[in-house]
Amino acid sequence: MTATPIRLKHEVKDLSLAPQGRQRIEWAGREMPVLRQIRDRFAQEKPFEGLRLVACCHVTTETAHLAIALKAGGADAILIASNPLSTQDDVAASLVADHDISVYAQKGEDNDTYHRHVQIALDHRPNIIIDDGSDVVATLIQQRQHQIADLIGTTEETTTGIVRLQAMLRDGVLTFPAMNVNDADTKHFFDNRYGTGQSTLDGIIRATNILLAGKTLVVAGYGWCGKGTAMRARGLGSNVVVTEIDPIKAIEAVMDGFRVMPMSEAAAIGDIFVTVTGNKHVIRAEHFAAMKDGAIVCNSGHFDIEIDLKSLGAKATEVKDVRNFTQEYRLQNGKSVVVLGEGRLVNLAAAEGHPSAVMDMSFANQALACEHLVKNKGNLAPGIHSIPTEVDREIARLKLQAMGVQIDTLTPEQIEYINSWTAGT
């Protein structure tokens, strides 16, 4: 059989990897029945016909199914990587070779290449932007104001990206609608908690092959990602310590059975450190100085700024690769600190990211958020919008149905009761 010629521009590592990527994409699809149903509907209704779409996402097997669904809906789409170490090169190759989707992503691409890909994406003059971390949106606002008129809206599914959008809104530069996919119940309750929890530990284990049982594991941040990481680490036998700045989250961590203390104290007792805060320099020079010899440090927040690697490098007398995605920094005091995945998302740098079953719901939210923007073009005010409750519930219903789980429904008497204020005890 003669291979279909590649018509689209692309920048991937090696198109010969496509058969391997195709097989892995198909495997992931077994666990993504909700997005499959949405794709089938999109193929019939074509909600994105004639629209240009840019997706800046982690290029994984799960993202492949989102891209395929959007194309089925008629979108003229370009996919770029949202993180230099998160691309699965075989998946990128398959999307180009098997699905005619234009992909600009290579695992390990440098920052200059990453930013060039952002510019290539914006050259597409998108009507819709799917962003992970809001780099494309920020670049659009800072450098390409004239293109904002083309934009129907954007979607964002990371905590870091939502924080940036909120800052844009405060500064008065967010002049178009942005859908907050991150805070949908069927996203953060499951993706952030169960997805990040499992995949973060998967990345740590793949990079180091260490036994987590008996180790003291410090989780910086007790949002949904931190909760999931702490829960899964405890399940594997780690002694978990949580650091926080929010007193309510700190109390929650205490009542969930975890020790809570400042990073200045945790630094001296931790064997493994995981940052999931979305903030800058959560682990910095004074913490490195206090750590045990051989302490392992990694990040599962979106950007690589949570760990102050610049100050660590300045204190190091030697930096060497000791395993794949594992670097040892030998310090002037004779101790060493081990950094995983160059401080980038360890679950994607050293592993395969979230399991497809949980990304099924997250990407269902992304697909339906894009459709919501199109259906409500001109009616949504500039600013940040939540996923409609009915969309959230429908995704949950479809997921339960696919899992073979049934739930109760209200009786007419119960409906009457909860809608009445006259009935009492």
C-alpha positions in Angstrom: 0.0 0.0 0.0 1.4 3.4 -1.0 1.8 5.8 1.9 -0.3 9.0 1.8 2.1 11.9 1.0 2.5 14.5 3.8 0.9 17.7 2.7 1.2 19.8 5.9 4.1 21.7 7.3 5.4 20.2 10.5 8.5 20.0 12.7 8.7 16.6 14.4 11.6 14.4 15.3 11.1 11.5 12.9 8.1 10.6 10.8 9.3 7.0 10.7 8.1 6.7 14.3 4.5 7.1 13.2 3.6 3.3 13.3 4.7 3.1 17.0 2.8 6.3 17.7 -0.3 5.0 15.9 -0.3 1.9 18.1 0.0 3.9 21.3 -2.7 6.3 20.3 -5.0 3.4 19.6 -4.2 1.9 23.0 -5.0 5.1 24.8 -8.3 5.4 23.0 -9.6 2.3 24.8 -9.8 4.3 27.9 -11.3 7.5 26.4 -15.0 6.6 25.5 -16.4 10.1 26.4 -14.1 11.9 24.0 -14.9 9.3 21.4 -18.6 10.0 21.6 -17.9 13.7 21.3 -15.7 13.1 18.3 -18.4 11.1 16.6 -20.9 13.9 17.1 -18.4 16.5 15.9 -17.8 14.5 12.7 -21.6 14.8 11.9 -22.2 18.4 13.1 -18.9 20.1 12.1 -19.0 22.8 14.7 -15.6 24.2 13.8 -16.0 24.2 10.0 -14.0 27.1 8.5 -12.3 28.0 11.8 -8.6 28.1 12.5 -7.5 26.5 15.9 -4.2 26.5 17.7 -3.6 24.0 20.5 -0.6 24.5 22.8 -0.6 21.2 24.8 1.5 18.4 26.0 1.8 16.2 22.9 0.8 12.8 24.3 -1.4 9.9 23.2 -4.3 11.5 25.0 -3.8 14.9 23.4 -3.8 13.1 20.1 -7.4 12.1 20.6 -8.4 15.7 21.4 -6.7 16.9 18.2 -8.4 14.2 16.1 -11.8 15.1 17.6 -11.3 18.8 16.8 -10.2 18.0 13.2 -13.3 15.7 12.9 -15.3 18.8 13.8 -13.9 20.7 10.9 -11.1 22.7 12.6 -8.1 23.7 10.6 -5.7 22.9 13.5 -2.1 23.4 14.5 -0.6 21.6 17.5 2.5 22.8 19.3 4.1 21.6 22.5 3.4 23.4 25.8 6.5 22.1 27.4 9.9 21.3 25.9 10.1 17.9 27.6 6.5 16.7 27.4 6.4 15.7 23.7 6.1 12.0 22.8 7.9 12.0 19.4 6.1 9.0 18.1 2.7 10.5 18.8 3.7 13.7 17.0 4.8 11.7 14.0 1.6 9.8 13.8 -0.6 12.9 14.0 1.2 14.3 11.0 1.5 11.0 9.0 -1.8 9.4 9.8 -4.1 12.3 10.5 -2.8 15.2 8.4 -2.5 17.4 11.5 0.2 20.0 11.5 2.5 19.5 14.5 5.4 21.5 15.7 6.9 19.6 18.7 10.0 17.7 19.6 11.0 16.2 22.9 13.9 18.2 24.3 13.4 21.2 22.1 15.3 24.3 23.4 13.6 27.5 24.6 14.3 29.3 21.3 12.6 26.5 19.3 9.7 26.5 21.7 9.1 30.2 21.3 9.5 30.0 17.5 6.8 27.4 17.5 4.5 29.8 19.4 5.1 32.4 16.7 4.4 29.8 14.0 1.1 29.0 15.8 0.2 32.6 15.9 1.0 32.9 12.1 -2.0 30.6 11.7 -4.1 33.5 12.9 -6.2 31.4 15.2 -9.9 31.9 15.9 -9.7 29.6 18.9 -6.6 29.0 21.2 -6.3 26.0 23.5 -3.6 26.9 25.9 -1.6 25.1 28.7 0.0 27.8 30.7 -1.2 30.8 28.6 2.0 31.3 26.7 0.3 31.6 23.4 -2.3 34.0 24.7 0.3 36.1 26.5 2.4 36.3 23.3 -0.7 37.3 21.3 -1.5 40.2 23.8 2.1 41.4 24.0 3.2 41.1 20.4 0.2 40.7 18.1 -2.6 43.0 19.3 -3.8 43.3 15.7 -4.7 39.6 15.6 -7.1 39.8 18.6 -9.9 40.7 16.3 -9.6 37.2 14.8 -10.1 35.5 18.1 -13.4 34.0 19.3 -11.8 33.0 22.6 -9.4 30.7 24.4 -9.5 27.8 26.8 -7.1 27.0 29.6 -6.7 23.9 31.7 -3.8 24.5 34.0 -3.8 26.3 37.3 -0.7 28.3 36.2 -2.5 29.4 33.1 -5.6 30.5 35.1 -3.4 32.5 37.4 -1.9 34.3 34.4 -5.3 34.9 32.9 -6.5 36.4 36.2 -3.5 38.7 36.1 -4.3 39.7 32.5 -7.9 40.5 33.6 -6.7 42.7 36.5 -4.4 44.6 34.1 -7.3 45.1 31.7 -5.6 43.3 28.7 -7.9 40.2 28.6 -10.3 41.6 26.0 -11.8 38.3 24.8 -13.6 35.3 26.5 -11.4 32.6 28.2 -13.0 29.3 29.3 -11.6 28.1 32.6 -11.4 24.4 31.9 -9.1 23.8 34.9 -11.8 24.5 37.5 -14.5 22.2 35.9 -15.4 19.6 38.5 -14.7 16.8 36.0 -11.3 18.2 35.5 -9.6 19.2 38.7 -11.3 16.7 41.0 -10.0 13.9 38.8 -7.2 15.0 36.5 -5.4 17.2 39.0 -5.9 14.8 41.9 -5.8 11.2 40.5 -3.9 12.0 37.3 -1.2 14.1 38.8 -1.0 11.9 41.9 -0.3 8.7 40.0 1.8 10.1 37.1 4.1 12.2 39.4 5.1 9.1 41.3 5.3 7.2 38.1 7.8 9.8 36.8 9.9 9.7 40.0 10.1 5.9 40.0 11.0 5.7 36.3 13.7 8.3 36.7 15.3 6.8 39.8 14.0 3.3 40.5 14.0 4.1 44.2 11.7 2.5 46.8 9.2 5.1 48.1 8.2 3.1 51.2 9.9 4.5 54.3 11.1 7.7 52.5 10.1 11.1 53.7 8.4 12.8 50.8 7.7 16.5 50.9 4.8 17.9 48.9 5.0 21.7 48.4 1.4 22.9 47.9 -1.8 21.2 48.9 -4.1 22.1 46.1 -5.7 19.3 44.1 -2.4 18.2 42.5 -0.7 18.3 45.9 -3.6 16.3 47.5 -3.3 13.6 44.8 0.5 13.4 45.1 0.4 13.2 48.9 -2.4 10.6 48.9 -0.6 8.3 46.4 2.8 8.7 48.1 1.2 7.6 51.4 -0.3 4.7 49.6 3.1 3.6 48.6 4.4 3.8 52.2 6.1 7.2 52.2 6.1 9.5 55.3 4.5 12.5 53.7 5.1 16.1 54.8 3.2 19.1 53.3 4.3 22.7 53.1 1.7 25.4 52.5 1.1 29.2 52.6 -2.7 28.9 52.8 -4.0 28.3 56.4 -7.2 26.6 55.2 -5.3 24.1 52.9 -2.8 23.6 55.7 -5.5 22.7 58.2 -7.0 20.3 55.6 -3.6 18.6 55.2 -3.3 18.2 59.0 -6.8 16.7 59.2 -6.0 14.4 56.3 -3.2 13.0 58.5 -0.2 14.7 57.1 2.6 16.6 58.9 2.6 20.3 58.0 5.6 22.6 58.4 7.5 25.4 56.6 9.9 24.4 53.8 12.8 25.7 56.0 12.1 22.8 58.4 11.1 20.2 55.8 14.3 20.8 53.8 16.4 19.1 56.5 14.3 15.9 56.8 13.0 15.2 53.3 14.3 12.5 51.1 12.2 13.5 48.1 10.7 16.9 47.3 7.8 17.5 44.9 6.6 21.1 44.0 3.0 21.6 42.8 2.3 25.2 43.7 2.4 27.1 40.4 4.6 29.7 42.0 8.3 30.7 41.7 11.3 29.5 43.7 9.4 27.4 46.2 12.7 25.5 46.7 15.6 27.8 46.7 19.2 28.3 47.9 18.7 28.1 51.6 16.7 25.0 51.2 19.3 23.2 49.1 21.9 24.1 51.7 19.9 22.4 54.5 19.0 19.2 52.5 20.4 15.7 53.2 23.1 14.3 50.9 21.4 12.8 47.9 18.0 14.5 48.4 15.8 14.2 45.3 14.0 17.3 44.0 11.4 17.4 41.2 8.5 19.5 40.0 5.0 18.7 38.9 3.8 22.2 38.3 3.4 23.6 34.8 6.6 25.7 34.5 10.2 25.0 35.6 10.4 28.0 37.9 9.2 26.3 41.1 12.8 25.0 41.8 15.5 27.7 41.7 17.9 25.8 39.5 20.0 28.9 38.8 21.0 29.2 42.4 21.6 25.5 42.7 23.8 25.6 39.6 25.8 28.5 41.1 26.5 26.5 44.2 27.5 23.3 42.3 31.1 22.2 41.7 29.9 19.5 39.3 26.7 18.6 37.5 26.4 15.2 35.9 23.8 12.9 34.4 23.4 9.8 36.5 20.3 8.3 34.8 17.9 9.4 32.1 16.2 12.7 33.2 18.3 12.6 36.4 21.1 15.0 37.2 23.2 15.2 40.3 24.5 18.5 41.5 27.6 18.2 43.7 27.6 21.2 46.1 30.6 23.0 47.7 29.7 21.5 51.1 30.3 18.0 49.7 26.6 17.0 49.6 24.7 16.4 46.4 21.1 17.3 45.3 19.5 15.2 42.6 17.1 17.0 40.1 14.6 15.1 38.0 13.5 16.2 34.5 15.5 19.5 34.6 12.9 20.8 37.0 10.1 20.5 34.4 7.0 18.4 34.8 8.4 15.1 36.0 5.3 13.1 35.1 5.8 14.1 31.4 9.6 14.5 31.3 10.3 11.1 32.8 7.0 9.2 32.3 4.0 9.4 30.0 1.8 11.9 31.8 -1.7 11.3 33.1 -3.5 8.0 32.4 -5.8 8.2 29.5 -8.9 7.3 31.5 -8.7 10.6 33.5 -7.7 12.7 30.5 -10.9 11.5 28.8 -12.8 13.8 31.0 -10.3 16.7 30.9 -10.2 16.7 27.1 -14.0 16.3 26.8 -14.1 19.6 28.7 -11.6 21.1 26.3 -13.6 20.0 23.2 -16.9 21.2 24.6 -15.4 24.4 25.9 -14.3 25.2 22.3 -17.8 24.3 21.0 -19.3 26.6 23.7 -17.1 29.5 22.5 -18.3 29.0 19.0 -22.0 28.6 19.8 -21.9 31.8 21.9 -19.7 33.9 19.7 -20.4 37.6 20.3 -22.5 36.8 23.4 -19.7 36.0 25.9 -18.2 39.1 27.6 -14.4 39.5 27.8 -13.0 37.7 30.9 -12.8 34.3 32.4 -15.9 32.0 32.2 -16.6 28.7 33.9 -17.6 25.5 32.2 -21.4 25.4 32.3 -22.7 23.1 35.0 -24.8 21.1 32.6 -21.7 20.4 30.5 -19.8 19.2 33.6 -22.6 16.9 34.6 -23.0 15.5 31.1 -19.4 14.6 31.0 -19.7 12.8 34.4 -22.8 11.0 33.2 -21.1 9.8 30.0 -18.1 8.6 32.0 -20.3 6.7 34.5 -22.2 5.1 31.6 -19.0 4.0 30.0 -17.8 2.5 33.3 -21.0 0.6 33.6 -22.0 2.5 36.8 -25.6 3.4 37.5 -26.8 6.0 40.0 -30.2 6.9 41.6 -32.6 9.5 40.2 -34.9 11.7 42.2 -38.5 10.6 42.7 -41.3 13.2 41.9 -41.9 13.5 45.7 -38.2 14.3 46.2 -38.2 16.8 43.4 -41.2 18.6 44.9 -39.6 18.6 48.3 -36.2 20.2 47.3 -38.0 22.9 45.3 -40.4 23.9 48.1 -39.7 26.1 51.0 -43.0 25.3 52.9 -42.2 21.8 53.9 -40.2 21.5 57.2 -39.5 18.9 59.8 
